[in-house]
């Protein structure tokens, strides 16, 4: 069963950065792009478990800080065809709270 978690105000995630949040039994990385879009993924890179929230964010691409693997935050697809990221649906409410849905 899917649950939508309100992780709080969007402003707690600086523009152009990511933060990890603990939601029930898992950790999720949540990113806020320079154009104020919000995306959520698994917290670790599938390549060698680099901390994605510490990666470099450009547009809707996150680059793992350990080995420069790039992923599209909209789809989870890798730029090199490797294993994709698990992505989670996100909505930003009218009062600017971020809600992430996990199974």
Helices and strands as residue ranges (DSSP letters): E 3-9, G 10-12, E 17-23, E 26-32, E 38-42, G 52-54, E 56-58, E 61-63, E 70-72, E 87-88, E 90-92, E 97-102
